[in-house]
Amino acid sequence: MSRALELAKLGRGHVSPNPMVGCVIVHHQHIIGEGWHRQYGGPHAEVNAVRSVADESLLPESTVYVTLEPCSHYGKTPPCADLLIAKRVKKVIVCNDDPNPLVAGKGLAKLRAAGIEVETGLLAEQGRQLNRRFFTFIEQQRPYLILKWAETADGFMAPADLRPMPISGTLSRQLVHKWRTEEDAILVGTNTARHDNPQLNARLWSGRNPVRIVIDKHLQLPPSLHLFDGSQQTLVYTVLPKDEPDGRANYIPLDPETPFLPQLIADVFRQKIQSVIVEGGAALLESFLNQGLWDEARVFKSPKILGDGLATPLIRGRLADTERVGDDWLMTYRPL
């Protein structure tokens, strides 16, 4: 199952909104097949694993290790439970049950009804951690929220005049672009869009660009910004009605009498966006933190000293991980 989880990770950035899934087929303690879900809309992990088996006559005496309950419904591909039944595998061991109502135990029930031995829960916590975006999306009906910022050694995010200035080092910035290929969307507020004029793409890493989400409550941002260049899908959340300009962005008006961020997150969920990196300024990040709207915070601590400037948000969470990235320290926090 550890190997199946390793394989599942290879789908990161390619399978959303599907979960990452890996599969290993074992015959008499020897691995005879491996596979993972490589691309959204493509064959699932079980299909790829079965296809990799050189001698399918071994399958009736084989055990299938899969990180998520085999699907039982027709989606973009046929049900994986039906495939395993057709191949007459002996046993299926599952890491996590699938919370998707379309599956939710039906795949396991199909296998058992066909006489296949089924076990569940092996390395379940590791599986939930791997697919935490998927589980959050299905179980909490919202996207997984990652807050990200860089700060100086003396606790500032930007100079006092807010001029664009790199805080983190080159390797850290490249890592951020890698993250962008792995998440569905990236969000900034009005001030960050105006002062930094960011592109919010993954130009420093190979992979897909995220959906850009911009908060522009009062439609103050000029159309000349990179965010409106039409190169990526861009959602603009506002409290004022506005027609879509030239197809370069989709403007979504929210109710001005209702709390803004919960409305935005609910609409992002409706857009089937499973994860969001929030790269906004201090005020926006503090709003997410103060309202408890976060699952993970990734903070780069730079050795630079500013002496004065825009103070970093106050985070109340537990430090889950620390690692060195070039000259910076990357600290990952999770809610208490």
C-alpha positions as CSV (number, residue, x, y, z in Angstrom):
1,M,0.0,0.0,0.0
2,S,2.9,2.3,0.6
3,R,4.0,1.7,-3.0
4,A,0.4,2.4,-4.2
5,L,0.5,5.7,-2.3
6,E,3.8,6.6,-4.0
7,L,2.3,5.8,-7.4
8,A,-0.8,7.9,-6.6
9,K,1.4,11.0,-6.0
10,L,2.5,10.9,-9.7
11,G,-1.0,12.1,-10.6
12,R,-0.7,15.3,-8.7
13,G,-1.5,18.3,-10.8
14,H,-3.1,16.1,-13.6
15,V,-6.2,14.4,-12.2
16,S,-8.2,17.1,-10.3
17,P,-11.1,17.1,-9.6
18,N,-10.6,13.4,-9.3
19,P,-8.5,12.0,-6.4
20,M,-5.0,10.7,-6.8
21,V,-5.1,6.9,-6.9
22,G,-2.4,4.2,-7.1
23,C,-2.8,0.5,-7.5
24,V,-0.4,-2.5,-7.0
25,I,-1.2,-6.1,-7.9
26,V,0.6,-8.8,-6.0
27,H,0.8,-12.6,-6.7
28,H,2.4,-14.8,-4.1
29,Q,4.3,-11.8,-2.5
30,H,5.6,-10.6,-6.0
31,I,4.4,-7.4,-7.6
32,I,3.1,-8.3,-11.1
33,G,1.3,-5.0,-11.9
34,E,1.3,-1.3,-11.1
35,G,-0.6,1.7,-12.2
36,W,-1.9,5.1,-11.2
37,H,-4.5,7.6,-12.4
38,R,-2.5,9.6,-14.8
39,Q,-4.9,12.1,-16.3
40,Y,-8.4,13.4,-15.6
41,G,-10.7,11.6,-18.0
42,G,-8.2,8.9,-18.6
43,P,-8.1,5.3,-17.3
44,H,-8.2,4.8,-13.6
45,A,-5.3,3.3,-11.5
46,E,-6.9,-0.2,-11.5
47,V,-7.2,-0.2,-15.3
48,N,-3.5,0.8,-15.7
49,A,-2.4,-1.7,-13.2
50,V,-4.3,-4.6,-14.9
51,R,-2.9,-3.6,-18.3
52,S,0.6,-3.7,-16.9
53,V,0.2,-7.4,-15.9
54,A,2.1,-9.6,-18.4
55,D,0.3,-12.8,-17.5
56,E,-3.4,-12.2,-16.7
57,S,-3.9,-15.9,-15.8
58,L,-2.3,-15.0,-12.4
59,L,-5.0,-12.5,-11.5
60,P,-7.4,-15.0,-9.9
61,E,-4.8,-15.8,-7.3
62,S,-3.7,-12.1,-6.9
63,T,-4.4,-9.4,-4.3
64,V,-5.1,-5.9,-5.5
65,Y,-3.9,-3.0,-3.3
66,V,-5.6,0.3,-4.2
67,T,-5.5,3.6,-2.4
68,L,-9.2,4.4,-2.9
69,E,-12.4,2.3,-3.1
70,P,-12.8,1.1,-6.7
71,C,-15.6,3.1,-8.5
72,S,-18.9,1.5,-9.1
73,H,-20.5,3.9,-11.6
74,Y,-20.0,4.9,-15.2
75,G,-18.4,8.3,-15.4
76,K,-15.7,9.2,-18.0
77,T,-14.6,5.6,-17.7
78,P,-16.3,2.3,-16.9
79,P,-16.5,1.1,-13.2
80,C,-13.3,-0.3,-11.9
81,A,-15.1,-2.6,-9.6
82,D,-16.6,-4.3,-12.6
83,L,-13.1,-4.7,-14.1
84,L,-11.8,-6.4,-11.0
85,I,-14.8,-8.7,-10.9
86,A,-14.3,-9.6,-14.6
87,K,-10.7,-10.5,-14.0
88,R,-11.7,-12.6,-11.0
89,V,-9.1,-11.2,-8.6
90,K,-8.9,-13.0,-5.3
91,K,-8.7,-10.1,-2.9
92,V,-8.9,-6.3,-2.8
93,I,-7.3,-4.3,0.0
94,V,-8.3,-0.6,0.1
95,C,-6.7,2.3,1.8
96,N,-9.7,4.7,1.9
97,D,-13.4,4.4,1.3
98,D,-14.6,6.8,-1.3
99,P,-16.9,9.6,0.2
100,N,-18.3,10.5,-3.2
101,P,-22.0,9.7,-3.1
102,L,-21.7,8.1,-6.5
103,V,-19.5,5.5,-4.9
104,A,-19.6,5.6,-1.1
105,G,-19.5,1.9,-0.4
106,K,-21.1,0.7,-3.5
107,G,-17.8,-0.4,-5.1
108,L,-16.9,-2.5,-2.0
109,A,-20.4,-4.0,-1.9
110,K,-20.1,-5.0,-5.6
111,L,-16.8,-6.7,-5.0
112,R,-18.1,-8.6,-1.9
113,A,-21.2,-9.7,-3.7
114,A,-19.0,-11.2,-6.4
115,G,-17.2,-13.3,-3.8
116,I,-14.0,-11.2,-3.7
117,E,-12.5,-10.8,-0.3
118,V,-12.2,-7.1,0.7
119,E,-10.3,-5.3,3.4
120,T,-10.3,-1.6,4.1
121,G,-8.4,1.0,6.1
122,L,-4.8,0.0,5.5
123,L,-2.7,3.2,5.9
124,A,-5.9,5.2,5.9
125,E,-4.4,8.3,7.5
126,Q,-1.7,8.5,4.9
127,G,-4.3,8.1,2.2
128,R,-6.5,10.9,3.6
129,Q,-3.4,13.2,3.9
130,L,-2.5,12.5,0.2
131,N,-6.1,13.2,-1.0
132,R,-6.9,15.9,1.6
133,R,-8.1,18.3,-1.2
134,F,-10.5,15.7,-2.5
135,F,-11.8,14.7,1.0
136,T,-12.3,18.4,2.0
137,F,-14.1,19.1,-1.3
138,I,-16.5,16.2,-0.9
139,E,-17.0,16.1,2.9
140,Q,-17.0,19.9,3.7
141,Q,-18.4,21.1,0.3
142,R,-15.7,23.6,-0.2
143,P,-12.2,23.9,-1.7
144,Y,-9.1,23.1,0.2
145,L,-7.5,26.4,1.2
146,I,-3.8,27.0,1.3
147,L,-2.5,30.4,2.6
148,K,1.0,31.3,1.3
149,W,3.3,34.3,2.0
150,A,7.0,35.2,2.4
151,E,8.3,37.3,5.3
152,T,11.6,38.8,6.3
153,A,13.5,37.8,9.4
154,D,12.1,40.8,11.2
155,G,8.5,40.0,10.2
156,F,7.5,42.1,7.2
157,M,5.9,41.1,3.9
158,A,6.7,44.2,1.9
159,P,8.3,47.6,2.2
160,A,6.2,50.5,3.7
161,D,5.6,52.0,0.3
162,L,4.3,48.6,-1.0
163,R,6.6,48.6,-4.0
164,P,7.1,45.1,-5.5
165,M,10.2,43.5,-3.9
166,P,11.1,39.8,-3.8
167,I,11.3,38.6,-0.2
168,S,12.0,34.9,-0.7
169,G,14.9,33.5,-2.7
170,T,15.1,32.0,-6.2
171,L,14.5,28.4,-5.2
172,S,11.5,29.4,-3.1
173,R,9.9,31.2,-5.9
174,Q,10.5,28.3,-8.2
175,L,8.8,26.0,-5.6
176,V,5.8,28.3,-5.5
177,H,5.4,27.9,-9.3
178,K,5.6,24.1,-8.9
179,W,2.7,24.4,-6.3
180,R,0.7,26.4,-8.8
181,T,0.8,23.5,-11.2
182,E,-0.5,21.2,-8.4
183,E,-3.5,23.3,-7.3
184,D,-6.7,24.2,-9.1
185,A,-6.7,28.0,-8.5
186,I,-4.7,30.9,-7.1
187,L,-6.4,33.9,-5.4
188,V,-5.2,37.5,-4.8
189,G,-6.9,40.6,-3.5
190,T,-7.3,44.1,-5.1
191,N,-4.2,45.6,-3.5
192,T,-1.9,42.8,-4.6
193,A,-3.3,42.9,-8.1
194,R,-2.8,46.6,-8.3
195,H,0.6,47.0,-6.7
196,D,2.3,43.8,-7.9
197,N,0.6,43.3,-11.3
198,P,1.2,39.5,-11.0
199,Q,0.7,37.0,-13.8
200,L,-0.2,34.2,-11.5
201,N,1.0,31.5,-13.9
202,A,3.6,28.7,-13.6
203,R,6.2,30.1,-15.9
204,L,9.1,28.8,-13.7
205,W,7.8,25.2,-13.7
206,S,6.4,22.8,-16.3
207,G,2.7,22.1,-15.9
208,R,-0.7,23.5,-16.1
209,N,-1.5,27.1,-15.1
210,P,-4.1,27.5,-12.3
211,V,-7.4,29.4,-12.6
212,R,-6.8,33.0,-11.4
213,I,-9.2,34.3,-8.8
214,V,-9.2,38.1,-8.2
215,I,-11.2,40.1,-5.6
216,D,-12.2,43.4,-7.0
217,K,-15.2,44.4,-5.0
218,H,-15.7,47.9,-6.5
219,L,-14.3,47.3,-10.0
220,Q,-11.3,49.4,-9.4
221,L,-8.7,47.4,-11.3
222,P,-7.5,48.6,-14.7
223,P,-8.0,46.2,-17.7
224,S,-4.3,46.6,-18.5
225,L,-3.2,44.3,-15.7
226,H,-1.6,40.9,-16.5
227,L,-4.6,39.3,-14.8
228,F,-6.8,40.4,-17.7
229,D,-4.6,39.3,-20.6
230,G,-6.9,36.4,-21.4
231,S,-4.0,33.8,-21.1
232,Q,-5.7,31.9,-18.3
233,Q,-9.2,31.4,-17.0
234,T,-9.8,34.3,-14.6
235,L,-12.7,34.8,-12.1
236,V,-13.3,38.2,-10.7
237,Y,-15.5,38.5,-7.6
238,T,-17.2,41.8,-7.0
239,V,-20.3,43.3,-5.3
240,L,-21.2,45.3,-8.4
241,P,-22.8,44.0,-11.6
242,K,-20.6,44.1,-14.7
243,D,-20.7,42.5,-18.1
244,E,-17.9,40.2,-19.0
245,P,-15.3,42.3,-20.9
246,D,-13.9,40.8,-24.1
247,G,-14.1,37.3,-22.7
248,R,-10.8,37.9,-20.8
249,A,-12.4,37.4,-17.3
250,N,-15.6,36.1,-15.8
251,Y,-17.1,38.7,-13.4
252,I,-19.2,37.1,-10.6
253,P,-21.2,39.6,-8.5
254,L,-21.8,38.6,-4.8
255,D,-24.4,39.9,-2.4
256,P,-23.0,43.0,-0.7
257,E,-25.2,42.4,2.4
258,T,-23.8,38.9,3.0
259,P,-20.2,38.1,4.3
260,F,-18.0,38.2,1.3
261,L,-15.4,35.4,1.7
262,P,-17.9,32.6,2.6
263,Q,-19.9,33.6,-0.5
264,L,-16.8,33.5,-2.6
265,I,-15.7,30.1,-1.3
266,A,-19.2,28.7,-1.9
267,D,-19.1,29.9,-5.5
268,V,-15.6,28.5,-6.0
269,F,-17.0,25.1,-4.9
270,R,-19.8,25.4,-7.4
271,Q,-17.1,26.0,-10.1
272,K,-15.7,22.6,-9.1
273,I,-12.4,24.1,-8.0
274,Q,-11.0,21.7,-5.5
275,S,-8.1,23.7,-4.1
276,V,-7.0,27.3,-3.9
277,I,-3.7,29.0,-3.0
278,V,-4.3,32.4,-1.4
279,E,-1.4,34.7,-2.2
280,G,-3.1,37.9,-1.2
281,G,-1.7,40.7,0.9
282,A,-1.6,40.8,4.7
283,A,-5.2,42.1,5.0
284,L,-6.7,39.4,2.8
285,L,-4.6,36.7,4.5
286,E,-5.7,37.9,7.9
287,S,-9.3,37.8,6.8
288,F,-9.0,34.1,5.9
289,L,-7.2,33.4,9.2
290,N,-9.6,35.3,11.4
291,Q,-12.6,33.6,9.8
292,G,-11.0,30.2,10.2
293,L,-11.1,29.7,6.4
294,W,-7.8,27.8,5.9
295,D,-6.5,24.3,5.9
296,E,-2.7,24.9,5.6
297,A,-0.4,27.9,5.7
298,R,3.0,27.9,3.9
299,V,5.3,30.6,5.1
300,F,8.7,31.3,3.7
301,K,11.1,32.9,6.3
302,S,13.8,34.9,4.5
303,P,17.1,36.0,6.1
304,K,16.4,39.6,4.7
305,I,15.9,42.5,7.1
306,L,13.6,45.4,6.2
307,G,13.4,47.3,9.4
308,D,10.0,48.7,8.6
309,G,7.1,47.8,6.3
310,L,3.9,45.8,6.0
311,A,3.7,43.4,9.0
312,T,2.9,39.8,8.4
313,P,-0.4,38.2,9.5
314,L,-0.6,36.7,13.0
315,I,-1.1,33.0,12.6
316,R,-2.7,30.8,15.3
317,G,-1.9,27.3,14.3
318,R,0.4,24.4,15.0
319,L,3.8,24.1,13.2
320,A,3.5,20.9,11.2
321,D,6.7,20.9,9.2
322,T,9.9,22.9,8.6
323,E,12.3,22.6,5.7
324,R,15.2,24.5,4.2
325,V,14.7,25.9,0.7
326,G,17.8,27.7,-0.4
327,D,18.5,30.5,2.0
328,D,14.9,30.5,3.3
329,W,13.0,28.4,5.8
330,L,9.6,27.0,4.7
331,M,7.3,26.5,7.6
332,T,4.0,24.8,7.2
333,Y,1.2,25.4,9.7
334,R,-2.2,23.7,10.2
335,P,-5.2,24.9,12.3
336,L,-5.2,24.0,15.9
